[in-house]
Amino acid sequence: MLLRLFKGFLPTNLALIILLALTFWISVFIGDAGGIYIDPSPLPFYKLVMDFFILIDLAILNKIIAFALIVLQAFLVSAVNNHFNLLGYRSYMPAFFFILITANVSEYLQIHPILFANTLFLVAWIKIKRAKGKQNALDNYFDASLLIGLASLFYFNFIYLIIILLINILISRPGNLKEFGMAVFGSILVWYLLFAFYYITGTATNNIEGLMRFEPEIYDFMSLPLITKIADGYLLLLIVISSFSLFRYYNSLNINIRNNLKLSFYLFVLGLLLIIFTNSSYEMVYLIAVPVSLFLSLFFINLKSKLFADILLLIAILITFANLYFPDIIV
């Protein structure tokens, strides 16, 4: 029943996912939090956003904007899958999993630089996928690189996602040096124009050396509430199960889906590395949720036992509700 409700590609499936997202967010809307992350050293684009919303000073507006950005990202993930046939099946299920995963990071259910950065990256992902089959995709890789550069002006560590552009070129058309150049040039141009603006206006620049500092650190998972640990542990269990399941039928998938899964896997690994080796933290789950939502969707869509799938989905939803509404229920 639950699987059928979420895996379809009908307006009713879309409406149901939006309704579920709203039920997850009710606790956020009625809470006392201001709905915006105040960054002590914001990057230039997020500083503009932060200053604007601080000036308006409407907590409910902040929360609505944050909610809209997360829903937009969820459906961009589904749109990429549906338009480019990433999973071989049209479905809104990736949107469902994206919303489910990100709802469990309650401390980041607010306006945050990573929401803007991740949205821009997903648009860049669409540009990347549109390069497939083109004899000359220089404009696609330049646009994608430019978008990643703009994303890094909200959240700097997204600059490393240029690596995903380079990997995609290697997977789809190895040896095209011009495309490699465009994949880097767009982001360089963004930062060049920023520094040129700083120089002309005499504005103090951001500490780029500090932003690029690598400090290996494991996120303090043990500091999280117990119910959050349970929710994260359950989602991790689903990821492990889906990964092992994928190995069984990976070779039977067509080459296009296999290439998409490879790229998604590299994105997943890169997200983990950014958490471990940079100043990124738990908020990086927004990036990791992109490939994970695709992996989990493929697993559930191909699961033979629909009853087992319904049970797993029901547990995930119930744990998420407990995490959001009863964080102290288990101490």
Order of alpha helices (4+ residues) and beta strands (2+ residues): alpha-alpha-alpha-alpha-alpha-alpha-alpha-alpha-alpha-alpha-alpha-alpha-alpha-alpha
